[in-house]
Amino acid sequence: MKRLLVYLKEFRKECILAPLFKLLEASFELLVPYVVASIIDVGIGTSNGQHVIKMGLCMILLALVGLAAAVTAQFYAAKAAVGFSTKLRAALFGHIEDLSFTDMDQAGTSTMITRLTSDINQVQSGVNMTLRLFLRSPIIVFGAMIMAFTIDVKLALVFVVAIPVLAVVVFGIMLITMPLYKKVQGGLDKVLTVTRENLTGVRVIRAFHQEEAEKKRFQENNEGLTGMQMFVGRISACMNPVTYVIVNAAVMLLIYQGGLKVNVGELSQGQVIAILNYMSQILVELVKLANLIILMTKAMACADRVASVLEIGTENAKSFAKGQVKEKGAEDIGKKGEAEQAGACLETYVGASAKDRKEASYLIFDDVSLKYRGAGQETLEHISFRVQKGDTIGVIGGTGSGKSSLVNLIPGFYPVTEGRILLEGKNLSEYDEVELRRRMGVVPQKAVLFQGTIRSNLLWGKPDATEEEMWRALELAQAREIVEGKEGKLDEEVAQNGRNFSGGQRQRLTIARALIRQPEILILDDSASALDYATDAKLRQSIRSIKDRTTTFIVSQRASSIRQADQILVLDDGQMAGIGTHEELLADCSVYQEIYYSQYPEERKGVAVNG
Amino acid sequence: MAKTKKTELALDRKVTWRKVFQYIGKYWFMVVLSLLLAAVTVALTLYIPILTGDAVDLMIDKGLVDMAGILNLVKKIGIAMLVTAVAQWIMNTCNNYICFHIVQDIRKDAFHKIEILPLGYLDRHAAGDIVSRVIADVDTFADGLLMGFTQLFTGVLTILGTLIFMLIYNVSITLVVVCLTPVSFLVAKFIATHTHDMFQEQSRTRGEQTALIEEMVGNQKVVRTFSREAAVKEQFGEINDRLQKCSLKAIFYSSLVNPCTRFVNSLVYAGVGIFGAFLAIRGGISVGRLSCFLSYANQYTKPFNEISGVITELQNAFVCASRVFALIDQEPQVPEDEDAVTLGEAKGNVSLKKVSFSYLPEKKLIRNLNLDVQPGQRIAIVGPTGCGKTTLINLLMRFYDVNEGSISVDGTDIRHLTRGSLRTNYGMVLQETWLRGGTILENIRMGKPEASEEEVKAAAKAAHAHSFIKRLPQGYHTVITEDGGSLSQGQKQLLCIARVMLCLPPMLILDEATSSIDTRTELKIQNAFARMMEGRTSFIVAHRLSTIREADVILVMKDGNIIEQGNHESLMAQNGFYTNLYNSQFAG
């Protein structure tokens, strides 16, 4: 919470002026019963018409001044609240955009979006209402009491008792019901879950003939919800009657005592009326105050959530690093032997062609392991390989084998937890992040385009790209025909998330976006899955044409996509199960054989017959 | 057509009203009670200021106070207050009871309708939309109804009561109040119409910003990959600044409503004070009465403001109600025959005679399809996407009814069987896995809730699911979320197979496509399938060559027709569409 106050600092003036003007308004309001008393006692009591007019004009004047004060207060409150939330939103958005991949994974996108939108809106209205009401309500309540004191000390004591009792009742009921309302919300969520399940799973539920059981389940939850609602309802239904009784009991006391005092000449009729008026003002404001407090606690909770997002990053990074160091030593010993065992085909490869590959030192993975934060197991274990500049590297393996994780390490999206990655002999962690990523062209698994035009999307890859460069990249990515087919060509509109393009079109455009910067390293993370075989083949061919400049990593499930690669890395459950060319792997890597033959069963037959 | 389209979305006003009253009617007693209590509450609430005024009138000046009279009035106030409090509490409880039970009834009816709606309806409508009707819309309706009950009646009664009391005691002051109050509404209305555009602007800008947030936060990794953070922040800042400007306007101007109406009320108050005072000087009204009038003047505009709020809320509530009622009013699936037969353990003879079917009348899908399946046969269905493979499953399970022709199991038309007994005779594993929120155990037990844990384990073993379940944190008692949570697609598929394994029905329908599963896991699933199919009539939507080749009958579908039919060898010999399809799998 404190973290957020920084953003309110700039509006210090507004934050002081808004409540101040509210205070003024409330004070003017408190004067009204006094004026009325004067009208009754002096005006009516002495039949003084002039006095009545004077006091009446006074009331109108008070109202006018009150209005002016209130309008000023509303303006400052709105300005402070809106200004604050604008600053906060910009800061939060900036912070989120700067989060590391690890932090982003942990935070989750949908939460981030809620924080930026509805949570900040809640905080804004919380700040606004607080500035407006937080001083006004207490001032009216206590002001009324003080005014009562100025009229008569003994009668004012009734206020001294009534106010705390009312406060206890109002706040007590709210405190009791608030957590109960949360429970009601939970009950509603259950009803919602059953309803949704019965829609999404309708085929399964009907196939198993579970309709009756589901009806029963729904009704149980439904009745449970009603029960909870009734329970809370019964408690909150007490609020009005109980406060009504308290206020009127006080009124009864005031009338009786007032009567006695008038009788002995200590009070006038008008003063009794004034005191009664003050009493009636208290309740309304107390209820407002209680509502304000609920709003404030809600806003506070939202503010805390927003603040916690702002805290992600720095702190986490530190503790993360510490934890890793500790674990490293213990695991080192056990895993080493295992890794050697696992890479049976790796051994043969390294042994056979070690000499030829020695100078291949463009990119080196040296005993690299990766464990995501919060994960129980390592995602990658002791991966080692070397890549020559201009090579095409295929990465293949089952789902969850760590293919994407492996290529995500190259642009430094995640820090390695063990081992090191060397690019041109220099440790990856020593590179400047922006500099490193500028050299890479990454085509992520999920093909996303952004709202704008095709041109604006390509400019993501290279902000100063020329028209010629764009067409060249499109051509390489087999996307030229897509753009040419559009009426607006490069300036064709792209809808949010690129919805107005098909999956295959999006994939080719994201490839073009990566190619336009003429990357040194191109990473295609299962980026051709929506392409047909022919286009996929053409794409690979065109990528080979830029071989002199670009080293390419292709992640795929399709054996056909990586078959031609200079080196194929076979991953199995985070371990390197094999490395080599297609022929080498087919000869001696069982995992690769399994994958390959499951896609080309015909060839297995051939092998079986031949063998 | 246009008309039915409309009723699917919402019902018209009149029908909605009738329906709402139908639901309320069940609680008529409570409603009458609540109304009576409201009348009592309002009358007494208005009576107390009069009593107070009377008491004030009894304390004229020093030595001129009628203490006995005051004590009497204080007693009256006490009684009135207690009666009011009790009446109010009972009324509140009544209102809660009525509203929450009506809501419960509506939800129940809606859910029961969901269970018997034809699949066609559910397929055509987004689940999210239906859920929001049953949950959010009903909730809004409940809020509106509750507000209506608690504030509309009392509000109207308060206005009427105040008017009557005021008229009884003094006509001229009443006229002052009645003439001045509309000013307050005019002011509120004036502000509301003028801020409307500002709010529109605000929500438009907000929408624009949310879209950007969704895009840039949702794809934050891409932003970082291309180091576009600065550019994106700039874009955000531009919208943010615009939002600041229009938000400030909207919030400030709309916040003027309260001070302005308060100002108008103060004017009314002052007016009553001045006018009343002159009247009192001339002896036209007592001081106590005047104070009573002042308190009326203070409260008089409140119910008006409340009522206008309630009416907007109620209109909203009725729109929501009409959406739920539109769902409840949907035509259910064709009810079962009264003499529908319960199918026991089927032998597995399935025959389709001259079956025609289409989802849309103008777009024919399946035409004149004939097929006779012997018990224990394995039928593979192949063909390009959209050829009607899934449709065939829909018809076999009777998720949809045929338009023409008939489907029969063991010689009985499935329309003469109970749906439940027909469906439990099939074990169905679909490509899209569906699991429910709950434990693994509950999920596997779905079709056979009485199964013991041992049986469940045996089924899981048979489905090759046991080994991964064992490794989960709580084993079979691990709670998974609705979408399967951390389970992989393949694991979810294995659970679905285990679910069917537990029941082992005599016939099987398998949609074996597993595009998101890697080929090695798929192999395991294949083995599980193969074990299940032994001795059972099976329909398999086939993608894998091994399945196709080993099938007894291969149906080659194209555009809703079976264009070729036979086993692998005979079809290959035909050198037709199948041969082409088969060979194309190796083209890549």
Interface residues (C-beta under 8 A of the other chain):
Chain A: E25 V32 V36 I39 I40 G43 I44 S47 G49 V52 I53 M55 G56 M59 I60 L62 A63 L64 G66 L67 A70 V71 Q74 F75 A77 A78 K79 A81 V82 G83 S85 T86 R89 A90 F93 G94 I96 E97 D98 L99 F101 M104 T109 M112 I113 L116 T117 Q124 N128 R132 L188 V191 L192 T193 V194 T195 R196 E197 N198 L199 T200 G201 V202 R203 V204 R206 A207 F208 H209 Q210 E211 A213 E214 K215 F218 Q219 N222 E223 L225 T226 Q229 M230 G233 R234 A237 C238 N240 P241 V242 Y244 V245 N248 A249 V251 M252 I255 Y256 G258 G259 L260 V262 N263 V264 G265 S268 Q269 G270 V272 I273 L276 N277 S280 G397 G398 T399 G400 S401 P411 F413 E433 V434 R437 R438 M440 V442 P444 K446 V448 F450 Q451 W460 G461 P463 Q496 N497 R513 Y533 Q557 R558 S560 E594 I595 S598 Q599 Y600 P601 E602
Chain B: I48 T52 A55 V56 L58 M59 I60 D61 K62 G63 L64 V65 M67 I70 L71 L73 V74 I77 G78 M81 L82 T84 A85 V86 Q88 W89 N92 T93 N96 Y97 F100 H101 V103 Q104 R107 K108 F111 H112 I114 E115 I116 L119 L122 A127 I130 V131 V134 I135 D139 R206 Q209 T210 A211 L212 I213 E214 E215 M216 V217 G218 N219 Q220 K221 V222 V223 R224 T225 F226 S227 R228 E229 A231 V232 K233 F236 G237 N240 D241 L243 Q244 S247 L248 I251 F252 S255 L256 N258 P259 C260 R262 F263 S266 L267 Y269 A270 G273 I274 A277 F278 A280 I281 V287 L290 S291 L294 S295 N298 M397 F399 R419 G420 S421 R423 T424 Y426 M428 L430 W434 R436 G437 M446 G447 P449 E482 S488 Q489 G490 C503 S516 I517 D518 T519 R520 T521 E522 L523 L545 S546 F586 A587 G588
